């Protein structure tokens, strides 16, 4: 017993004592390493009382009604098997569902009418997510993980937009400053022109303009209106920046959760029709994604061509006008025509010959784009008749503005696909 209680020498195997060397420094290294290892093990251990996050998941798809009826409650997450449904002919069921349907419709209308801006942000974010999804899937086919593909595609989009505006804003500021500097000379030249002198001698235009300006300056309400307009413009810019941030964040979330969103949506369909619903939905989402990418490529080529022609002809404010052309070219069908009119009006300041040459070159490019560029870029996107495309763009623009015009054609293509594959096939069976 005495031998058992005696401490072991430091040099024997199994002894926990550490022999201090002569310098007294190396002995602390194993001790510190052991403490760090123990601290790491403690950090990896769960906090007492903490539980893992519960995720809401659907039941496995291979469980049908026959297999679920034989499950025990503990095998079915503790809720048991679902019971039989109430008959749809039961008076209580008909009355309750009718009342609930009216209430839900009124609630949806109230929510939609009071959250219009949020709905527009959600639609824009979903549109961008569907446009970037083909890029992410292409990266996945190159063995790039989906999170990395999402990060690459969103980062490329943000960097492209940021670089574009970083290059554009100084030019816009410079050219707007030039417009402000030349405006007095343009006004002076107009006032000294023979046309204005003849109009002034007949109708007294100069005295009328002077009188109205004096009234405007001395009117406090008018000056307050100018101040309110400046404040309103500032608030509009702030709301636009905030909305852009919200759309970017929602696009990132939608792009990351798009496969799960599709899976949940498909599970809402009856099991017998689920493969067909999935096929139609995949065709619609693929067409929307390909349309967004194709329209972006068409708008970029349009802006590059317009910028080259404007630079050759010496049209002023070419960078600013190229930016306008790129934005308007995103609007299908009518965007190119509106961009042409805007640039031609600016080109008239350099002479009618310059405007005519630009009009000939740009309209020729629009024809080349319509017959050669767009069919090759949009061959995997949508195929919509011309009349339907024009009507859908006008209707979408009237309802939702620019965003409505952008999503009008893919929406029309989706509706036509559903009519073709669902309604017409059903009608052909009778």
N, C-alpha and C positions, 0 to 999 in steps of 0.2 A: 504493500500500500504506500509505503514511503517512497519507493522507487517510482511509483505511478504519479505521485504528486510533485516530484522534482522537475524543474524546468529543463527543457532540452538545451544543449549548447547551441550557440548561434551557428556553428559550422556543420551541424548534423543535418541530413536531409529531412525535409518536412518542417523545419523550423520556420516560424513566421517572422523572426527578427531579421533585420537588415543590418549587415555589418557596415559600419561607417568607415569609409576609406580614409586615408591619411589627409587628403585635401579637403574633405567635408562638403563637396559640391555635387558629386555624382550620385550620392545617396538620395537626393531629393527628386531625381528624374523618375525612378520607378514609382515613387509615392504619388507624384503629380499625375503620372499616366494612369495609375489605378483610380485616382479620384475622378479624373475626366471620364474614364470608362463607366464608373458607377453613376456619375451625373448623366451621361448619355442614356444609360439603361433606365434611369428614373424618368427622364423626359419622354422616352418612348412608351412608358407605361401609361395606360388611360387614367384620367383624373377620377378619383373615387366619386361614385354617384353619376358620372357622365354616361350617356348612351349614344350609340351611333345614330346618325340622321336617318329617319324613316323616309323612304322614297315611295311615292304613290305610283304603283305599277299596275298594268292590266294583267288579268290572268293569262296563262299560256294559251296560245291560239288553238292547240290541239285538244283542248277540253271542250267537248260539246255537252249537250244537255244530258245525254245518256250516261256519260262517264261522271258528270258532276253530281248526279242524283245519288250515286253510291258512295260518295266521299263522306268521311266523318267530319264533324265540325272542326276538330283540331287540324285536319288535313286541308281545310278550306279557309285558312287564316282566321278560324274561330267564328265565322259568320254563318256557317251552314250552307246547304244547297238552296238555290232560289225556288220559291214555291210557284204554283201555276198562276198564270196571268188572269186578271179579271176579264170577263167577256166584254168585247167592245160593244155589244148590244145592250149591256146592262144600263138601266136608266140613270143610276148614280154615276156610272162611268161617263156616259154621254154628257150629262149635265155638268159634272165637275170639269171634264176636259174642255168643254165649250167655254165655260167661265174662265178657266185658267188660260185658255188660248187668247181670249180677248184681253185679259189682264197682261199677259206677256207681250202681246202686240203693242198695247199702249205703253208699257214700260220701255220696250225697245225703241219706240218712236220718241219718247221723251229723252231717253239717254242719247240717242243719235242726234237729236236736234240741239242738245246742249254740249255735245262733245265733238262737234264737227271738225275742229282743228286737230284734235287728237286722232280722229279717224283718218284724216288726210295724212298725218304723219305715219300712221301704221301702214296705210296703203303704199305710201312712198317707200318705206323701209322694206316692206315685203317685196315690192317691185325690184328694188336694188338687190335684195337677197337672192331672188330668183335669177337675176341677171348675173350675179357672181357665182352661183352654184355650178354652172357648167365648167368654169375655170377651176373651182375646187375639186370637182370630180375628175377633171383632166389631170390635176396634180396627184390625186389619189391613184389614178391608173399608172402614174410614174413612181409608185411606191412612196409617196409622200403622205405622212399621216394627216388625217382630216384637220385636227387642230392647227398643225403647221401650215397646211394649205389655206385655211381660213385666215391665219395671221398674215401669210404672204400676200394673198389677194387683197385683203382690206388695207394692208400697209401700202401696197402698190397703188391702190385707188386714192388713198389719202395723200400719199407723196405726189402723185400726178396732179391732183387738184391743187395741193399747196404750192407745188412748183409752178403750175400754170398761173395761179393768182400772184405768186411772188414775182414772176416775170411781167405779168400784165399790169398790176396796180401802178408801178412807177410810170409806165408808159401812158396809162390812162390819166394819171395826175398831170403829167407833162402836157399831154394833148388838150386836156380840159383847161389847163392854165393858158395854153396858147389861144384857145377859143375865147376865154375871158379877155385876154389881152387884145385880140383882134376885133372883138365885138364893137368897141367904140368907132374904129375905123370903118367897119361895115355899116354901122348906123349913120356915120357922117357921110359916107359915100351915097347911101340911099337918100338922105335928106338933100344932098346936092344934085341928085339926078333930075333930069328933065321931067320924068314921070311924076315925081313927088311935087315939083314946082308947079306943074299944070294942075294937079289935084288940089294943091294948097290955094292956088289963085281962084279956083272955082268953088271949092267947098270950105275953105278955111280950116284945113286939117291941122296945121301947126298950132293955131290958137286953141283948137278943141283939145289937142293932146296936152298942151300946157295946162289948161284949166283942169282937166281930169287928174293930172299928176299932182297938182296943188291940193285938190280935194282929197286925194288918196293919202298924201303925206300928213295932212292935218286931221284926218279921221282916226281917232284912237282905236276904234273897232277894227279898222283895216290893219293897222300896225299890230294889234293884238292877234289878228288872224295870221299874220306872217310869223309871229313868235310861236303861236300854236302849231303852225305848219312845220316849223323847224323842230319843235319838240315831238310832234307826231312822227316826223321822218326819223328822228333818233330812236324813238320807241319801236318803230317798224324795223329798223336795222337790228336793234337788240333782240326783238322777237324772232327775226329771221336767223340770227346767229344761234339763239337758243333752240329754235326748231331744227336747224341743221345738226346741232349736237345730238338732239333727241333721235333724229332719223338715223344718224351714224351709229349710235348705241343700239337702237332697235334692230338695225340691219345686221350688226354683229351678232346679237342674240338670235335673230331669226336664222341667220346662216348657220350658226352652230347647232341649233335645234331643229333644222329643217327635216332631217330623216325621222326624228322622233315625232315631229308634228304630222308628217305624212302617215306614219304608222298609226298614230292615234286616230287620225281622220278615217283611215281605211277600216279600223275596227268598229267604227260607228255604223258601217254598212252591214246589211245582213250577210251571213257567211256564204250563202249560195251565190250572191252577187259580188262578193268582195274582189275576186280576180278581175272582173270586168271594170269595177269602179277604180281599182288600182291602175289598170292599163289606161283608162281614159284620163285619170288624174295625172299620171306620168307624162302622157302625151301633151296635156295642157301646160304643165309646168316646164317641160322641155321647150315647148314652142315659145313661152314667155321669156325664158332665159336666153335662148338663141336670138330672139327678136331684140332684146335689150343690147346684147353684144353687137349684133349686126347694125343696129341703128347708131350705136356709138361709133363704129368704124365708118359708116357712111357720113356721119356728121363731121368726123375728123378729116376725111378726105375732101369733103366739100369746103371746109374752112381753109385747108392748105392750098387748094386750087384758087380760091378767092383771094387769099393773101398774096400768092405769086402774081396773079393778074393785076391786082391793085398796086403791087410794088413796081411792076414793069411799067404800068401806065402813069405812075406818080400820083395816084389818088391819095388825098390827105387822110390821116387817121387810119392807116391801113391795119395796124394791130388792133385797135379798138373795134373796127368794123369786122375783122376776122373773128374776134370774140363773139360779136353779135351774130355773125353767120353760123358759128358753131352751135350757139344756143338755139337759134331758130331752126337749124337743120335737124334737131332732135324731133321737132314736130313733123309728123309725116304729112306728105302731100303738099300742104300749104306753106310749110316752113321755108322751103327753098324759094318760093315765089315772093314771100314777104321779105326775106333777106335780100333778094335781087332788087326789089323796089327801094329798100333803104339805101343800099350801096349806090344805086343809080342816081338817087336824089343828091347824095353827097358828091358823086362824080360830076354832076352838073356844075359845081363850083369851079371846076377846071376846064369847062368848055363842053359843048354838046357833043363834039367829036369823041372826047374821052368817054362820055357816058354811053354813046352808041357802041363803041368798040367793046367796052366792058359788058354791055347787055348782050351783044352777039356771042362773045366768048362764054359768058356764064350760062346763058340759055342753051348753048350747044353742049356745055358740060352737063347740064341737067338732063338733056336727052340721052347723052352717053351714060350717065349714071342710072337712068331709069331702065335702059335696055341691056346694059352690060355689067355694071357694078352691083346694083341692088339685087338682080336675080341670082348672081353668084354668091353674094354674101348672105342673102336671106333665103337661100334654097332650103335650109333646114329649119327655118323659123315658121312663118305663117304664110298661108295662101288665101287671100281674101279678095273677092271681086272688087273692081274699082268703085262701083256705085256704093256698095256696102262700106268700103273703106272711107269714102268721102262723108257719107251720112254718119258713120260712127265717130269720125274725128270731130265733126261739127257738134254732134250731140255731147260727146265727152268734154269738149271745150266749153260748151254752154253750161254743163253741170259742175265741173270741177276745175275749169280753167286749163292751164298748161298741163297739169298732171292728168286731167281727164283726157286731153288730146293725146298724151303719150301712151296711156294704157288702153285707149279706145280700140286700136287694131287688134292687139292680142286678146282683148275681151271679146270682140266680135268673132275672132277665130275660134275661141273656146265655145261660144254659144253655137256657132255653126257646126262645130264638131259634135256637140251634144245633140243638136237637132238631127244630124245625119246618123249618128250611131245609136240613138235612143228612140226619138220620136218617129222617124221615118221607118226604122226597122219594125217598131211596134205597129205602125199603121199598115205595113206590108203584110203582116200576119193575119189581118182581118179582111 
